[in-house]
Amino acid sequence: MDLAPEELQFLTISDVLRESVAIPKRSPKTFYLITLSLIFPLSFAILAHSLFTHPLVARLQDPAGDDPARTRREWAALFAFQFGYLLFLFAFSLLSTAAVVFTVASLYTAKPVSFASTLAAIPKVFKRLFVTFLWVTLLMVVYNLVFAAFVVLLVIAIDTRSAALGLFSLFVIFVIFLLFLVVHVYITALWHMASVVSVLEPILGFAAMKKSYELLKGRTLMAAVLVFVYLVICWLINGVFAGVVVHGGDSHGVFGRIVVGGFLVGVLVIVNLVGLLVQSVFYYVCKSYHHQGIDKTALHDHLGGYLGEYVPLKSSIQMEDI
């Protein structure tokens, strides 16, 4: 489907998804290696995390475990595992984002890409991506603290002796949680867009968040739907994995748990890959909506010059293959 720049603003969610799914076909080997080396370990760690922490938590909650020395060792093991898990998750999340965004950008400029060139470009953009992530984390912390303060104040103000006030309090709690969900989805969309901006443009941190805020204007609802669907799918995958593999016990058998666990890891790998592709494509949709062109100059200057000789584009990226 050939689209003029002014027509890109009318793209639907299905158009964005269709383009995102089609992108790996343009360089299958590169995306296969990115998926195998970065996205698969990330997805496996997300699901397997609870599989390893559950036995430690169960032993700590065991009332029979009254040996102080053993309890201290188990707490130390749990904290060490959690710390290592967060570092691993953080590193592979940023590396996967940088690799996919760079590869998609290279393909949209009609230049050949390879796994080696993608890896070579990652160090040049990792710092910007890291600083942006820290700013988003700070925003998340502040937002969660404000939410927690509202909940605490509401709990203190609840008069359990009054049925009318009890119902009103439940309604207020529902509204607060609804607002929490809306804000969480928006901040997640802001984070994803800021990550792409940090890779493709020479800005980082608060400036990248501000730029992503401007790009999302007019496309906020579409971004919210995409993020919400992604979060719901991930929540369902984690829920099924926890119910069948982690807490399933002997009811499903060892072989059945292995099969289900492997299948869910594979599904999460696909979901994470498509999610990264969608956020890359959605960046171009938002740029086109605001009539902001992108050419090879930005990619050559800000992604390390791995796109070959510079040939200026006469127009912004058209996404001809949608």
C-alpha positions as CSV (number, residue, x, y, z in Angstrom):
1,M,0.0,0.0,0.0
2,D,1.7,3.2,-1.1
3,L,1.0,6.2,1.1
4,A,1.8,9.8,0.7
5,P,3.2,11.6,3.7
6,E,0.0,13.3,4.5
7,E,-1.8,10.0,4.4
8,L,0.3,8.4,7.2
9,Q,-1.6,10.2,9.9
10,F,-4.7,8.1,9.0
11,L,-2.9,4.8,9.6
12,T,-4.9,2.4,11.8
13,I,-3.6,0.1,14.5
14,S,-3.9,-2.9,12.1
15,D,-1.8,-1.1,9.6
16,V,1.0,-0.5,12.2
17,L,0.8,-4.1,13.3
18,R,0.9,-5.4,9.7
19,E,3.9,-3.3,8.9
20,S,5.7,-4.4,12.1
21,V,5.2,-8.1,11.5
22,A,6.4,-7.7,7.9
23,I,9.7,-6.0,8.8
24,P,11.7,-9.1,9.8
25,K,11.2,-10.5,6.4
26,R,13.4,-7.8,4.9
27,S,16.4,-9.0,6.9
28,P,15.5,-12.4,8.4
29,K,19.0,-13.3,9.4
30,T,19.6,-10.1,11.3
31,F,16.3,-10.3,13.2
32,Y,16.9,-14.0,13.9
33,L,20.2,-13.3,15.6
34,I,18.8,-10.3,17.5
35,T,16.0,-12.5,18.7
36,L,18.2,-15.4,19.7
37,S,20.9,-13.4,21.4
38,L,18.9,-10.5,23.0
39,I,15.2,-11.0,23.1
40,F,15.1,-14.7,24.0
41,P,17.3,-14.3,27.1
42,L,15.2,-11.3,28.1
43,S,11.9,-13.2,27.7
44,F,13.3,-16.3,29.4
45,A,14.5,-14.3,32.4
46,I,11.1,-12.5,32.8
47,L,9.3,-15.9,33.2
48,A,12.0,-18.0,34.8
49,H,12.5,-15.3,37.5
50,S,9.5,-16.5,39.6
51,L,10.5,-20.1,39.0
52,F,13.8,-19.6,40.9
53,T,12.5,-17.2,43.6
54,H,9.4,-19.2,44.5
55,P,11.4,-21.9,46.4
56,L,13.4,-19.3,48.3
57,V,10.2,-17.3,49.3
58,A,8.5,-20.6,50.3
59,R,11.3,-21.5,52.6
60,L,11.4,-18.0,54.2
61,Q,7.7,-18.3,54.9
62,D,8.0,-21.7,56.4
63,P,7.2,-21.4,60.2
64,A,9.4,-24.4,60.8
65,G,12.5,-22.6,59.5
66,D,13.7,-21.1,62.8
67,D,17.4,-21.4,62.2
68,P,18.6,-17.7,62.2
69,A,21.8,-18.5,60.3
70,R,19.9,-20.3,57.5
71,T,17.3,-17.6,57.3
72,R,20.0,-14.9,56.9
73,R,21.6,-17.0,54.1
74,E,18.3,-17.4,52.3
75,W,17.5,-13.7,52.6
76,A,21.0,-12.9,51.3
77,A,20.5,-15.3,48.4
78,L,17.1,-13.8,47.6
79,F,18.4,-10.3,47.5
80,A,21.5,-11.2,45.5
81,F,19.3,-13.1,42.9
82,Q,16.8,-10.1,42.7
83,F,19.7,-7.7,42.2
84,G,21.3,-9.8,39.5
85,Y,17.9,-10.3,37.8
86,L,17.2,-6.6,37.7
87,L,20.6,-5.8,36.2
88,F,20.1,-8.5,33.6
89,L,16.6,-7.3,32.8
90,F,17.7,-3.7,32.6
91,A,20.7,-4.5,30.3
92,F,19.0,-6.8,27.9
93,S,15.9,-4.5,27.7
94,L,18.0,-1.6,26.6
95,L,20.2,-3.7,24.3
96,S,17.1,-5.2,22.6
97,T,15.5,-1.8,22.1
98,A,18.7,-0.3,20.7
99,A,19.2,-3.2,18.3
100,V,15.7,-3.4,16.9
101,V,15.2,0.4,16.6
102,F,18.6,0.7,14.8
103,T,17.8,-2.2,12.4
104,V,14.4,-0.9,11.6
105,A,15.8,2.6,10.9
106,S,18.4,1.2,8.6
107,L,15.8,-0.8,6.7
108,Y,13.6,2.2,6.2
109,T,16.5,4.0,4.6
110,A,16.9,1.2,2.1
111,K,20.4,0.4,3.3
112,P,21.6,-3.2,3.9
113,V,21.9,-4.2,7.5
114,S,23.7,-7.0,9.4
115,F,23.9,-8.2,12.9
116,A,27.5,-7.1,13.1
117,S,26.7,-3.5,12.1
118,T,23.8,-3.4,14.6
119,L,26.0,-4.6,17.4
120,A,28.7,-2.0,16.4
121,A,26.2,0.8,16.6
122,I,24.7,-0.1,20.0
123,P,27.5,1.4,22.2
124,K,27.1,4.7,20.5
125,V,23.4,5.0,21.5
126,F,23.4,3.0,24.7
127,K,24.4,6.0,26.9
128,R,21.5,8.1,25.6
129,L,19.1,5.2,26.1
130,F,20.4,4.6,29.6
131,V,20.0,8.3,30.7
132,T,16.5,8.4,29.3
133,F,15.6,5.2,31.2
134,L,16.8,6.8,34.4
135,W,14.6,9.8,33.9
136,V,11.6,7.5,33.1
137,T,12.4,5.5,36.3
138,L,12.4,8.7,38.3
139,L,9.0,9.7,36.9
140,M,7.7,6.2,37.7
141,V,9.0,6.4,41.3
142,V,7.4,9.9,41.9
143,Y,4.1,8.8,40.3
144,N,4.0,5.6,42.4
145,L,4.7,7.5,45.6
146,V,1.9,10.0,44.9
147,F,-0.5,7.1,44.2
148,A,0.5,5.4,47.4
149,A,0.1,8.6,49.4
150,F,-3.5,9.0,48.0
151,V,-4.3,5.4,49.0
152,V,-2.9,5.8,52.5
153,L,-4.9,9.0,53.1
154,L,-8.0,7.4,51.8
155,V,-7.6,4.3,54.1
156,I,-7.1,6.6,57.1
157,A,-10.2,8.6,56.1
158,I,-12.4,5.6,55.7
159,D,-15.1,5.3,58.4
160,T,-16.0,1.6,58.5
161,R,-18.9,2.2,60.8
162,S,-20.8,4.0,58.1
163,A,-22.1,1.8,55.2
164,A,-22.7,4.9,53.0
165,L,-19.2,6.1,53.5
166,G,-17.9,2.6,52.9
167,L,-19.5,2.4,49.5
168,F,-18.3,5.8,48.7
169,S,-14.8,4.9,49.7
170,L,-14.9,1.8,47.5
171,F,-16.0,4.0,44.6
172,V,-13.2,6.4,45.2
173,I,-10.7,3.6,45.4
174,F,-11.9,2.2,42.1
175,V,-11.6,5.7,40.5
176,I,-8.1,6.0,41.9
177,F,-7.0,2.6,40.6
178,L,-8.5,3.5,37.2
179,L,-6.5,6.8,37.1
180,F,-3.5,4.8,38.2
181,L,-3.9,2.4,35.2
182,V,-4.5,5.3,32.7
183,V,-1.4,7.2,33.9
184,H,0.7,3.9,34.0
185,V,-0.2,3.2,30.4
186,Y,0.5,6.7,29.3
187,I,3.9,6.8,31.0
188,T,4.8,3.4,29.4
189,A,3.9,4.8,26.0
190,L,6.0,7.9,26.8
191,W,8.9,5.7,27.8
192,H,8.7,3.6,24.6
193,M,8.6,6.6,22.4
194,A,11.4,8.3,24.3
195,S,13.5,5.2,23.9
196,V,13.2,5.3,20.1
197,V,13.8,9.1,20.2
198,S,17.0,8.5,22.2
199,V,18.3,6.0,19.6
200,L,17.5,8.0,16.5
201,E,18.0,11.6,17.6
202,P,20.9,13.3,19.5
203,I,18.8,14.0,22.6
204,L,18.4,12.1,25.8
205,G,16.9,12.2,29.3
206,F,14.3,14.9,30.0
207,A,14.7,16.3,26.4
208,A,13.8,12.9,24.9
209,M,10.7,12.6,27.2
210,K,9.6,16.1,26.2
211,K,10.1,15.2,22.5
212,S,8.1,12.0,22.9
213,Y,5.3,13.9,24.7
214,E,5.1,16.2,21.6
215,L,5.2,13.3,19.2
216,L,2.3,11.5,21.0
217,K,0.0,14.5,20.7
218,G,-2.8,13.5,18.3
219,R,-1.8,9.9,18.6
220,T,-2.2,9.3,22.3
221,L,-5.2,7.1,22.1
222,M,-3.6,4.8,19.5
223,A,-0.4,4.6,21.6
224,A,-2.5,3.8,24.7
225,V,-4.4,1.0,23.0
226,L,-1.1,-0.6,21.7
227,V,0.5,-0.4,25.1
228,F,-2.5,-1.6,27.0
229,V,-2.9,-4.7,24.7
230,Y,0.9,-5.4,25.1
231,L,0.7,-5.2,28.9
232,V,-2.5,-7.4,29.0
233,I,-0.9,-10.1,26.9
234,C,2.3,-10.0,29.0
235,W,0.2,-10.2,32.2
236,L,-1.8,-13.2,30.8
237,I,1.4,-15.0,29.8
238,N,2.9,-14.4,33.3
239,G,-0.3,-15.5,34.9
240,V,-0.5,-18.8,33.0
241,F,3.2,-19.5,33.6
242,A,2.9,-18.9,37.3
243,G,-0.3,-21.0,37.6
244,V,0.9,-24.0,35.5
245,V,4.7,-24.0,35.7
246,V,5.6,-22.4,39.1
247,H,2.6,-23.4,41.2
248,G,1.3,-26.3,39.2
249,G,3.0,-28.9,41.3
250,D,2.5,-32.5,40.2
251,S,-0.9,-31.9,38.8
252,H,0.5,-31.1,35.3
253,G,3.5,-33.4,35.5
254,V,7.1,-32.5,34.9
255,F,6.9,-33.0,31.1
256,G,3.7,-31.0,30.8
257,R,5.2,-28.1,32.8
258,I,8.3,-28.1,30.6
259,V,6.2,-28.1,27.4
260,V,3.9,-25.3,28.7
261,G,6.9,-23.3,30.0
262,G,8.8,-23.6,26.7
263,F,5.7,-22.6,24.7
264,L,5.0,-19.6,26.9
265,V,8.6,-18.4,26.6
266,G,8.3,-18.7,22.8
267,V,5.1,-16.7,22.8
268,L,6.7,-14.0,25.0
269,V,9.7,-13.8,22.6
270,I,7.3,-13.1,19.7
271,V,5.3,-10.6,21.7
272,N,8.4,-8.7,22.8
273,L,9.8,-8.7,19.3
274,V,6.6,-7.4,17.8
275,G,6.3,-4.8,20.6
276,L,9.8,-3.4,19.8
277,L,8.9,-3.4,16.1
278,V,5.6,-1.6,16.8
279,Q,7.3,1.1,18.8
280,S,9.8,1.7,16.1
281,V,7.1,1.9,13.4
282,F,4.9,4.1,15.6
283,Y,7.7,6.6,15.9
284,Y,7.7,7.2,12.1
285,V,3.9,7.4,12.1
286,C,4.0,10.2,14.8
287,K,6.8,12.0,12.9
288,S,4.8,11.9,9.7
289,Y,1.6,13.0,11.6
290,H,3.5,16.1,12.7
291,H,5.1,16.6,9.2
292,Q,8.7,16.0,10.5
293,G,10.9,14.4,7.9
294,I,13.7,11.9,8.6
295,D,16.6,11.4,6.3
296,K,19.9,9.5,6.3
297,T,21.8,12.4,7.7
298,A,20.4,11.8,11.2
299,L,21.0,8.1,11.0
300,H,24.6,8.6,9.7
301,D,25.5,11.2,12.3
302,H,23.7,9.8,15.3
303,L,23.9,6.0,14.8
304,G,27.6,5.8,14.2
305,G,27.9,6.1,10.4
306,Y,27.3,2.4,9.7
307,L,24.9,3.1,6.8
308,G,27.5,3.6,4.1
309,E,28.0,6.6,1.9
310,Y,25.5,9.4,2.5
311,V,22.9,9.8,-0.3
312,P,20.4,12.6,0.7
313,L,16.7,11.7,0.6
314,K,14.4,14.0,-1.2
315,S,11.5,13.2,1.1
316,S,10.7,11.8,4.4
317,I,10.5,8.1,4.9
318,Q,7.3,6.9,3.2
319,M,6.9,3.4,4.6
320,E,6.2,2.2,1.1
321,D,5.8,-1.4,2.1
322,I,2.8,-1.0,4.5
